[in-house]
Amino acid sequence: MRVPRLALAGLLPAVALSHAAGDEFFVALRGQWAVAIDGGETQSLEMDLEPEWVRRFDNGWRLTVSGRLRVQNQAGLRPGDMQTAGYSPLTRPWRISDTAEFTPREFYLQGERGGTYLTLGKQQIVWGKADGLKVLDRVNPQSFREFILEDFEDSRIPLWAVNVERPLGDWDAQLVWLPDTSVHALPGRGARYAFSAPMLVPSVPPGMRVDPREARRPGRVIADSDIGLRLSRFWNGWDISLNYLYQYDDFPVLYQQPGVSETGPRVTITPRYERTHVLGGSFSNAFGDWVLRGEAAWFSDRYFLADLARQTNGIAQAGELSSVLGLDWSGIRDSFVSVQLFQSRVLGGAEGMLRDRIETTLTLLLRRDFNNDTLHAQTLWLAGTNRGDGLLRFKLSYDWRDELRVWLGADVFYGDSEGLYGQFDNNDRVLVGVEVGVN
């Protein structure tokens, strides 16, 4: 991929003739051990080393470089258990072994020229701010190595992008162009968090052989690139935004073709990536101790798994409206309470879908700080109302010193195996962790 390199090269003169105003170097070392609640076996034993270097120049420009060395020894979560075909060549992690990899995370130049603020290079672009699930935060793809258990900042896949921001009257405009064609990173077969729910993975009748084909990721730098526009402003106490994104959906569409081979009946599954327009917006406002916020996103083309008897290719196509409405309260000192209502609504036809036309998730977030802001307790509950499944997350962390944090937590899935969360009901775990930061 040459375009990101050329884009950066075009800006290098802006900083190359300026002396460095100073360097900042930071290294974070994080270790985590997770044990199954049922049985006590080790689920995860992981170490992440994350260096970050920032060079500041006298003319106000800044160069940021960061990476992540990950070592994971437990089968099902090792780097070798992940599919890597979704990454573009310049974004793909560097595989050291089945248990270790190094990922160049960010590499971008950032600064201002003529009233325009530019960020050029490998970066994260965050549009949505919902807790637990995503509505507008669709610019960067995501790693589903641990389903949705990783923090979004860690699970987002940074992309090579041109990010331009400029005031337009009362509005702030952001234009993003993403020639990096990376898509979601999905667990491989047999991985601990490999999808199995019928709404996500085709269910094949007994006795029928599955013939999976390799997904073909879009790879043309210009024709297959994504582009987005965001307008935002503050108006009468409201923070509002209008968002548009033309992208490839980061999940592959699993087209199915029944047939008969020499060995008997079979279903050929051909994954393909399809384009969609995303149009949406967000709002938020504070009323004393309360904050009301929301996001919505309309997708012009979505593809849902369907009954082969009603859809010959096993796919139902329709539009989708995804939304979240949140209410936050901080009326008690050092405490925070948040409730959210997520809904995904299929618009139009889509006959024979294996998901409901309206899917609803409720969330509750409770957080409290103790001991002069050094001890933090948090509970997050995601409840899927359609199938009665969900996820409960608990975390207690302590800032031993400014550069040292330790934590204890638990992740508990519940519900039917056909649900989004219930499919991982056997993955309940308790975990302990430590993070050390060095400047």
C-alpha angles and dihedrals in degrees: 000000000000104000098078090049091051092047091054092044090057091059100040092089088060090066104020094077093048123086118240113260092200147317128243121196125185132174125192121194115194128182128184134181120191124189127192114251090215109056101359097244119147111263099177136013108175142164124191124191112193119184121186128188124190123187117193121200130208092245091061098259121131133201117205124192125176139161143175130227109197127190117186121168102181119099113244095035101049119118087249090061092063128087111241101183090095093067123089113234095259093046101043115112117251105247112217095174139326088283102039138048140162119220121194097220109182136007115164145141117223131188150107131272124176095341093312120113113214133195112181126179140030108348150138118255112198120196104157130055105189119136121246099353136044132241109154097010092095105119097091121045120234139231112236093193089127097021103241097330097102118083111263091242089060099039097047114099108227112228135205102254147155108233117187123182126183138157115253107189108292091349133079111221125205122189119188128187118188116192087169105101098195116139135190117318107229131195116257125238112297094017116140094249099034109143117254106159112119091235089061106031127040115254111221121204116249114275094024117116121226118225106191119195125205117264115244110220116209106260110173108112097213106024095042098040122116125234132193142181128200126186118190137173146156112249127175093332095317127114104211136174138187115208136192127179130175106197150140109261104252093223116076119239107237104218113193129207119186117210147140126259133180089273095050138265117357142171119220112211115202115185116209133171118233133199124245138177115230118201121175150115147210140225138188138172136175122229106183107291091354131084122193116198140162146172134200133185129185117204116202095205127025128165121214131188111255142183109281089221090063101031116040094211095039092246131109116199124208144127122274135208114203121186145164130198117194136186121193128191129191100169094130118067114259091004135108131188125186133177125188137187115206121189134179113194123188112218124210128349120346096146117195096019116169091218128063120266089240119035117189132192126182122200134194122192122189121182133171134173124212140181099034094317096305099106118059127188122189137175125187122186123188113187123188107208098194097065102014094245129129152146130256119197127187127184133176115184133179127200099217090181133344090273099037129067129171127187145185122203150157135213116200123184121192140177142054119337090239091065128093091246100023092064086075096047090125093057099074110142148170118218143190126198147173133203126194123189125197125189 
